[in-house]
Amino acid sequence: MSQIDILFENFKEYLSMLKFNKAKELLSETNESIQEIALKLGYSSLSYFSKAFHHETGYVPSEYRLKFKKQ
């Protein structure tokens, strides 16, 4: 694997981390729909966003919102 490939993979991981941090923030601090949040973060499929979010956090977005919603 070349240095450019490694750099690209690290960048993709960094962007993914930023997206999931933003998703967690939006889920816990807003009433935006999960669909709106997914679209805002660049996911064209709610299903794919939900699966990726679950893989990353251990929660589907609706569970995360219920558990961590700020009043």
All heavy atoms as an XYZ file, in Angstrom:
594
protein
N       0.850     -1.162      0.000
C       0.000      0.000      0.000
C       0.908      1.241      0.000
O       1.810      1.353      0.822
C      -0.908     -0.013      1.235
C      -1.925      1.091      1.255
S      -3.032      1.011      2.697
C      -4.384      0.094      2.003
N       0.616      2.147     -0.900
C       1.445      3.347     -1.017
C       1.107      4.353      0.080
O       0.069      4.253      0.747
C       1.249      3.999     -2.384
O      -0.013      4.641     -2.443
N       1.962      5.337      0.244
C       1.716      6.381      1.239
C       0.453      7.161      0.903
O      -0.279      7.568      1.802
C       2.915      7.324      1.326
C       4.099      6.702      2.024
C       5.252      7.683      2.162
O       5.418      8.582      1.358
N       6.051      7.475      3.193
N       0.176      7.358     -0.374
C      -1.041      8.069     -0.786
C      -2.270      7.255     -0.414
O      -3.251      7.807      0.080
C      -1.010      8.402     -2.290
C       0.041      9.471     -2.524
C      -2.378      8.843     -2.779
C       0.236      9.893     -3.947
N      -2.213      5.942     -0.624
C      -3.334      5.082     -0.231
C      -3.580      5.152      1.277
O      -4.723      5.225      1.724
C      -3.080      3.627     -0.638
C      -3.107      3.414     -2.131
O      -3.766      4.201     -2.831
O      -2.455      2.462     -2.592
N      -2.518      5.126      2.052
C      -2.636      5.205      3.511
C      -3.217      6.554      3.924
O      -4.121      6.624      4.761
C      -1.264      4.950      4.178
C      -0.844      3.492      3.943
C      -1.318      5.266      5.675
C       0.588      3.191      4.318
N      -2.713      7.616      3.310
C      -3.219      8.953      3.604
C      -4.706      9.053      3.278
O      -5.487      9.587      4.053
C      -2.430     10.001      2.829
C      -2.828     11.455      3.033
C      -2.648     11.869      4.485
C      -2.023     12.348      2.123
N      -5.095      8.513      2.116
C      -6.496      8.538      1.705
C      -7.371      7.773      2.693
O      -8.444      8.245      3.082
C      -6.642      7.979      0.290
C      -8.039      8.020     -0.226
C      -8.651      9.225     -0.537
C      -8.766      6.846     -0.412
C      -9.953      9.267     -1.009
C     -10.059      6.877     -0.882
C     -10.655      8.090     -1.185
N      -6.930      6.608      3.129
C      -7.699      5.813      4.090
C      -7.828      6.562      5.416
O      -8.902      6.581      6.024
C      -7.059      4.440      4.313
C      -7.267      3.486      3.162
C      -8.726      3.218      2.862
O      -9.513      2.955      3.807
O      -9.102      3.285      1.678
N      -6.745      7.179      5.870
C      -6.799      7.952      7.114
C      -7.764      9.122      6.977
O      -8.508      9.431      7.908
C      -5.412      8.459      7.505
C      -4.516      7.343      8.012
O      -4.984      6.292      8.442
N      -3.224      7.569      7.956
N      -7.766      9.768      5.828
C      -8.663     10.890      5.596
C     -10.111     10.428      5.586
O     -10.982     11.075      6.181
C      -8.308     11.594      4.283
C      -9.123     12.816      4.014
C      -8.965     13.951      4.786
C     -10.066     12.829      2.996
C      -9.719     15.089      4.556
C     -10.830     13.960      2.757
C     -10.657     15.088      3.542
N     -10.389      9.288      4.940
C     -11.751      8.748      4.926
C     -12.213      8.423      6.347
O     -13.355      8.697      6.713
C     -11.838      7.496      4.050
C     -11.831      7.778      2.586
C     -12.146      6.611      1.678
C     -11.948      5.253      2.200
N     -12.166      4.173      1.244
N     -11.335      7.842      7.149
C     -11.678      7.528      8.529
C     -11.952      8.801      9.324
O     -12.882      8.851     10.137
C     -10.563      6.722      9.193
C     -10.440      5.313      8.663
C      -9.215      4.576      9.198
O      -8.587      5.058     10.169
O      -8.894      3.520      8.637
N     -11.151      9.833      9.091
C     -11.333     11.108      9.772
C     -12.681     11.729      9.400
O     -13.428     12.180     10.268
C     -10.179     12.048      9.418
C     -10.324     13.440      9.980
C     -10.183     13.673     11.342
C     -10.608     14.518      9.150
C     -10.323     14.956     11.870
C     -10.741     15.797      9.667
C     -10.602     16.005     11.025
O     -10.745     17.260     11.541
N     -13.007     11.745      8.108
C     -14.296     12.290      7.671
C     -15.459     11.505      8.264
O     -16.459     12.081      8.688
C     -14.399     12.289      6.145
C     -13.626     13.358      5.409
C     -13.838     13.217      3.904
C     -14.009     14.744      5.867
N     -15.317     10.204      8.304
C     -16.360      9.358      8.882
C     -16.560      9.692     10.357
O     -17.698      9.828     10.831
C     -15.987      7.893      8.710
O     -16.967      7.058      9.250
N     -15.463      9.861     11.089
C     -15.552     10.219     12.498
C     -16.265     11.564     12.667
O     -17.128     11.704     13.533
C     -14.155     10.300     13.119
C     -14.159     10.680     14.584
S     -12.553     11.242     15.193
C     -12.347     12.775     14.295
N     -15.927     12.542     11.835
C     -16.587     13.847     11.909
C     -18.081     13.728     11.644
O     -18.892     14.345     12.343
C     -15.966     14.821     10.907
C     -14.564     15.331     11.199
C     -14.096     16.246     10.069
C     -14.504     16.056     12.529
N     -18.451     12.935     10.642
C     -19.866     12.754     10.320
C     -20.629     12.130     11.481
O     -21.723     12.574     11.828
C     -20.034     11.882      9.077
C     -19.812     12.582      7.782
C     -20.113     11.625      6.639
C     -20.033     12.295      5.299
N     -20.426     11.364      4.223
N     -20.054     11.088     12.085
C     -20.763     10.425     13.183
C     -20.827     11.311     14.422
O     -21.831     11.301     15.137
C     -20.159      9.057     13.488
C     -20.495      8.040     12.439
C     -19.493      7.434     11.709
C     -21.806      7.718     12.153
C     -19.796      6.510     10.719
C     -22.127      6.800     11.167
C     -21.117      6.198     10.450
N     -19.796     12.099     14.664
C     -19.859     13.048     15.787
C     -20.959     14.072     15.545
O     -21.705     14.419     16.469
C     -18.514     13.737     15.994
C     -17.498     12.835     16.656
O     -17.835     11.806     17.226
N     -16.237     13.213     16.567
N     -21.068     14.567     14.311
C     -22.121     15.533     13.983
C     -23.491     14.864     14.098
O     -24.442     15.470     14.606
C     -21.906     16.103     12.587
C     -22.855     17.227     12.237
C     -22.626     18.418     13.155
C     -23.446     19.613     12.733
N     -23.258     20.758     13.640
N     -23.610     13.634     13.631
C     -24.878     12.906     13.738
C     -25.288     12.761     15.201
O     -26.451     13.000     15.549
C     -24.758     11.533     13.080
N     -24.346     12.401     16.065
C     -24.654     12.255     17.489
C     -25.103     13.590     18.080
O     -26.056     13.633     18.857
C     -23.442     11.695     18.244
C     -23.164     10.238     17.902
C     -22.126      9.626     18.798
C     -20.753      9.883     18.310
N     -19.712      9.155     19.072
N     -24.433     14.657     17.687
C     -24.817     15.988     18.161
C     -26.237     16.341     17.716
O     -27.062     16.786     18.517
C     -23.836     17.020     17.613
C     -24.171     18.453     17.939
C     -23.252     19.433     17.223
O     -22.045     19.154     17.091
O     -23.755     20.485     16.788
N     -26.532     16.139     16.446
C     -27.847     16.482     15.918
C     -28.944     15.611     16.523
O     -30.045     16.088     16.803
C     -27.861     16.383     14.389
C     -26.999     17.412     13.659
C     -26.891     17.064     12.173
C     -27.552     18.812     13.849
N     -28.657     14.344     16.728
C     -29.647     13.446     17.321
C     -29.951     13.820     18.764
O     -31.092     13.722     19.206
C     -29.165     11.995     17.251
C     -29.196     11.362     15.868
C     -28.384     10.078     15.857
C     -30.624     11.109     15.417
N     -28.932     14.262     19.490
C     -29.142     14.541     20.914
C     -29.578     15.976     21.189
O     -30.121     16.253     22.257
C     -27.875     14.217     21.714
O     -26.818     15.068     21.342
N     -29.359     16.888     20.238
C     -29.631     18.297     20.524
C     -30.708     18.939     19.654
O     -31.053     20.097     19.868
C     -28.333     19.100     20.386
C     -27.286     18.698     21.406
C     -25.986     19.451     21.271
O     -25.920     20.406     20.467
O     -25.025     19.080     21.967
N     -31.229     18.211     18.659
C     -32.258     18.783     17.795
C     -33.433     17.834     17.672
O     -33.365     16.679     18.096
C     -31.724     19.077     16.372
O     -31.576     17.831     15.656
C     -30.410     19.835     16.392
N     -34.488     18.325     17.048
C     -35.646     17.490     16.734
C     -35.714     17.175     15.247
O     -36.759     16.732     14.762
C     -36.937     18.190     17.180
C     -37.035     18.263     18.690
O     -36.698     17.317     19.390
N     -37.470     19.396     19.203
N     -34.620     17.411     14.533
C     -34.600     17.084     13.104
C     -34.859     15.592     12.939
O     -34.417     14.781     13.757
C     -33.244     17.413     12.487
C     -32.964     18.881     12.345
C     -31.623     19.139     11.673
O     -31.434     18.653     10.542
O     -30.803     19.817     12.286
N     -35.548     15.243     11.869
C     -35.799     13.828     11.624
C     -34.482     13.127     11.292
O     -33.512     13.756     10.850
C     -36.781     13.650     10.469
O     -36.165     13.954      9.239
N     -34.465     11.844     11.518
C     -33.275     11.055     11.204
C     -32.999     11.118      9.706
O     -31.838     11.206      9.284
C     -33.431      9.613     11.717
C     -33.507      9.647     13.250
C     -32.284      8.731     11.253
C     -33.933      8.361     13.898
N     -34.045     11.138      8.900
C     -33.891     11.281      7.448
C     -33.186     12.597      7.111
O     -32.260     12.624      6.302
C     -35.260     11.232      6.762
C     -35.215     11.475      5.266
C     -34.782     10.252      4.491
O     -35.206      9.137      4.809
N     -33.969     10.429      3.484
N     -33.613     13.684      7.742
C     -32.985     14.991      7.499
C     -31.516     14.986      7.900
O     -30.668     15.529      7.195
C     -33.710     16.097      8.272
C     -35.060     16.453      7.731
C     -35.787     17.451      8.626
O     -35.925     17.183      9.837
O     -36.199     18.493      8.089
N     -31.224     14.371      9.028
C     -29.843     14.297      9.499
C     -28.999     13.484      8.522
O     -27.897     13.893      8.153
C     -29.784     13.712     10.924
C     -30.418     14.693     11.914
C     -28.356     13.363     11.326
C     -30.650     14.139     13.308
N     -29.520     12.354      8.085
C     -28.790     11.517      7.123
C     -28.487     12.299      5.847
O     -27.350     12.282      5.356
C     -29.583     10.248      6.810
N     -29.481     12.980      5.317
C     -29.283     13.761      4.090
C     -28.294     14.898      4.315
O     -27.432     15.156      3.467
C     -30.616     14.304      3.583
C     -31.590     13.270      3.033
C     -32.944     13.907      2.732
C     -31.033     12.595      1.791
N     -28.416     15.564      5.448
C     -27.517     16.678      5.775
C     -26.057     16.214      5.809
O     -25.148     16.956      5.443
C     -27.909     17.275      7.115
C     -27.146     18.511      7.510
C     -27.631     19.040      8.851
C     -28.838     19.918      8.634
N     -29.246     20.658      9.838
N     -25.844     14.981      6.233
C     -24.490     14.449      6.346
C     -24.013     13.736      5.086
O     -22.929     13.165      5.070
C     -24.404     13.516      7.553
C     -24.630     14.211      8.897
C     -24.660     13.201     10.023
C     -23.579     15.268      9.141
N     -24.833     13.782      4.035
C     -24.390     13.251      2.749
C     -24.794     11.817      2.449
O     -24.331     11.236      1.470
N     -25.649     11.242      3.261
C     -26.130      9.882      3.002
C     -27.389      9.964      2.156
O     -28.334     10.664      2.519
C     -26.434      9.152      4.311
C     -25.208      8.847      5.128
C     -24.728      9.749      6.071
C     -24.514      7.665      4.950
C     -23.601      9.479      6.817
C     -23.377      7.381      5.697
C     -22.929      8.292      6.622
O     -21.810      8.018      7.347
N     -27.414      9.254      1.048
C     -28.606      9.276      0.194
C     -29.632      8.231      0.630
O     -30.771      8.281      0.213
C     -28.217      9.064     -1.264
O     -27.533      7.832     -1.413
N     -29.201      7.321      1.496
C     -30.071      6.243      1.944
C     -30.170      6.249      3.470
O     -29.136      6.154      4.161
C     -29.515      4.898      1.476
O     -30.093      3.825      2.178
N     -31.375      6.358      3.977
C     -31.591      6.293      5.419
C     -31.158      4.934      5.958
O     -30.556      4.835      7.026
C     -33.061      6.554      5.749
C     -33.457      6.446      7.217
C     -32.659      7.416      8.072
C     -34.941      6.680      7.373
N     -31.427      3.891      5.200
C     -31.055      2.539      5.614
C     -29.540      2.413      5.779
O     -29.060      1.870      6.781
C     -31.568      1.533      4.590
O     -31.126      0.244      4.902
N     -28.793      2.925      4.816
C     -27.334      2.837      4.896
C     -26.815      3.663      6.078
O     -25.946      3.216      6.820
C     -26.676      3.304      3.593
C     -25.174      3.187      3.639
C     -24.558      1.942      3.559
C     -24.377      4.307      3.813
C     -23.184      1.824      3.642
C     -23.005      4.199      3.893
C     -22.413      2.959      3.812
O     -21.052      2.836      3.901
N     -27.367      4.860      6.265
C     -26.964      5.690      7.401
C     -27.225      4.948      8.713
O     -26.366      4.915      9.593
C     -27.715      7.030      7.388
C     -27.536      7.826      8.646
C     -26.321      8.421      8.945
C     -28.576      7.959      9.550
C     -26.145      9.146     10.121
C     -28.418      8.693     10.721
C     -27.192      9.281     11.007
N     -28.400      4.363      8.851
C     -28.751      3.669     10.093
C     -27.815      2.501     10.361
O     -27.364      2.303     11.499
C     -30.196      3.174     10.034
O     -31.076      4.266     10.016
N     -27.500      1.734      9.321
C     -26.584      0.593      9.496
C     -25.186      1.064      9.850
O     -24.537      0.498     10.736
C     -26.545     -0.249      8.219
C     -27.797     -1.054      8.010
C     -27.751     -1.813      6.702
C     -29.088     -2.476      6.443
N     -29.145     -3.097      5.123
N     -24.703      2.098      9.179
C     -23.365      2.622      9.458
C     -23.301      3.210     10.864
O     -22.324      3.008     11.595
C     -22.985      3.676      8.410
N     -24.349      3.934     11.258
C     -24.395      4.530     12.594
C     -24.389      3.428     13.651
O     -23.672      3.522     14.652
C     -25.639      5.419     12.736
C     -25.654      6.236     13.983
C     -25.037      7.480     14.021
C     -26.293      5.776     15.130
C     -25.040      8.244     15.185
C     -26.299      6.533     16.300
C     -25.674      7.769     16.323
N     -25.167      2.388     13.426
C     -25.213      1.262     14.371
C     -23.853      0.587     14.464
O     -23.388      0.251     15.564
C     -26.289      0.260     13.945
C     -26.426     -0.885     14.893
N     -25.822     -2.099     14.667
C     -27.085     -0.991     16.071
C     -26.106     -2.909     15.668
N     -26.870     -2.262     16.534
N     -23.214      0.395     13.336
C     -21.891     -0.242     13.318
C     -20.889      0.591     14.125
O     -20.075      0.050     14.874
C     -21.403     -0.412     11.875
C     -20.042     -1.013     11.774
N     -19.799     -2.344     11.975
C     -18.841     -0.443     11.494
C     -18.502     -2.577     11.836
N     -17.904     -1.431     11.544
N     -20.974      1.904     13.998
C     -20.034      2.813     14.660
C     -20.326      2.987     16.145
O     -19.397      3.065     16.952
C     -20.077      4.176     13.961
C     -19.121      5.198     14.505
C     -17.658      4.892     14.226
O     -17.356      4.145     13.278
O     -16.805      5.403     14.970
N     -21.593      3.060     16.532
C     -21.946      3.432     17.909
C     -22.557      2.302     18.740
O     -22.622      2.417     19.960
C     -22.959      4.591     17.913
O     -24.194      4.129     17.348
C     -22.434      5.796     17.154
N     -23.061      1.275     18.074
C     -23.772      0.218     18.792
C     -25.253      0.510     18.977
O     -25.966     -0.278     19.583
N     -25.700      1.658     18.474
C     -27.107      2.061     18.555
C     -27.616      2.398     17.159
O     -26.882      2.970     16.359
C     -27.286      3.339     19.392
C     -26.861      3.236     20.820
C     -25.615      3.688     21.227
C     -27.725      2.720     21.783
C     -25.224      3.615     22.549
C     -27.347      2.645     23.106
C     -26.086      3.089     23.488
O     -25.707      3.019     24.798
N     -28.889      2.088     16.890
C     -29.506      2.668     15.704
C     -29.837      4.118     16.079
O     -29.945      4.458     17.266
C     -30.754      1.882     15.232
C     -30.375      0.490     14.758
C     -31.833      1.850     16.280
N     -29.964      5.013     15.106
C     -30.160      6.430     15.425
C     -31.329      6.711     16.374
O     -31.197      7.538     17.285
C     -30.377      7.071     14.050
C     -29.620      6.195     13.116
C     -29.804      4.808     13.658
N     -32.440      6.028     16.194
C     -33.591      6.294     17.071
C     -33.302      5.892     18.516
O     -33.705      6.587     19.452
C     -34.840      5.575     16.552
O     -34.599      4.189     16.446
N     -32.585      4.788     18.725
C     -32.198      4.378     20.081
C     -31.243      5.393     20.695
O     -31.366      5.740     21.869
C     -31.500      3.024     20.058
C     -32.367      1.853     19.710
C     -31.559      0.583     19.538
O     -30.391      0.639     19.099
O     -32.121     -0.483     19.830
N     -30.282      5.854     19.885
C     -29.322      6.840     20.366
C     -30.050      8.100     20.821
O     -29.759      8.644     21.885
C     -28.297      7.179     19.275
C     -27.198      8.080     19.774
C     -26.035      7.540     20.313
C     -27.328      9.464     19.749
C     -25.030      8.355     20.805
C     -26.338     10.292     20.237
C     -25.183      9.739     20.761
O     -24.196     10.558     21.256
N     -30.999      8.546     20.017
C     -31.751      9.757     20.357
C     -32.509      9.574     21.681
O     -32.500     10.455     22.535
C     -32.716     10.109     19.238
C     -33.608     11.292     19.581
C     -34.357     11.805     18.401
N     -33.556     12.858     17.778
C     -33.773     13.314     16.563
N     -34.735     12.812     15.821
N     -33.021     14.273     16.079
N     -33.164      8.454     21.845
C     -33.908      8.202     23.089
C     -32.996      8.185     24.312
O     -33.339      8.719     25.362
C     -34.670      6.885     22.999
C     -35.917      6.874     22.131
C     -36.448      5.445     21.997
C     -36.981      7.794     22.694
N     -31.838      7.599     24.156
C     -30.922      7.441     25.286
C     -30.196      8.736     25.633
O     -29.951      9.016     26.804
C     -29.919      6.338     24.994
C     -29.003      6.024     26.154
C     -28.241      4.736     25.935
C     -27.326      4.442     27.075
N     -27.894      3.602     28.093
N     -29.836      9.539     24.621
C     -28.947     10.676     24.854
C     -29.573     12.043     24.578
O     -28.874     13.052     24.620
C     -27.676     10.527     24.020
C     -26.870      9.317     24.385
C     -26.904      8.190     23.585
C     -26.101      9.301     25.538
C     -26.172      7.060     23.922
C     -25.369      8.181     25.891
C     -25.388      7.047     25.074
N     -30.868     12.103     24.327
C     -31.532     13.389     24.024
C     -31.389     14.340     25.195
O     -31.710     13.995     26.332
C     -33.006     13.155     23.703
C     -33.786     14.403     23.353
C     -33.451     14.878     21.984
C     -34.374     16.025     21.609
N     -33.902     16.790     20.508
N     -30.894     15.550     24.890
C     -30.763     16.584     25.905
C     -32.060     17.351     26.007
O     -32.697     17.656     25.019
C     -29.614     17.521     25.562
C     -28.276     16.810     25.588
C     -27.134     17.713     25.243
C     -25.845     16.896     25.268
N     -24.719     17.640     24.745
N     -32.446     17.639     27.223
C     -33.729     18.340     27.453
C     -33.641     19.797     27.170
O     -32.774     20.495     27.325
C     -34.191     18.112     28.884
C     -34.389     16.652     29.204
C     -35.405     15.946     28.309
O     -36.385     16.538     27.875
N     -35.171     14.696     28.014
